[in-house]
Amino acid sequence: MKKVAVISAILEGPEQCSRDFNAVLSDYKNIIKGRMGIPFEEENIGVVSITVLGTLDEINSLTGRLGNIPNVLVKTAISKKEIL
């Protein structure tokens, strides 16, 4: 069963972590349905929102890998509704 989830990420010092962040996202491109990024250049922070449709294992794997990147903070909201 699949679920819809929104992954929110804050990149503190995006110039140092965006390459690793984008590399992880490319590994999960099959479950990513949308992505929005907002740079806060003066604050040296990037905010990214990613909408995914995948199994709980896929969502948790993606979230875990993103959260293990230094200077990346991640939170995830997962729908209760299951999608066939």
Secondary structure, 3 states (H helix, E strand, C coil): CEEEEEEEEEEECHHHHHHHHHHHHHHCCCCEEEEEEEEECCCCEEEEEEEEEECHHHHHHHHHHHHCCCCEEEEEEECCCCEC
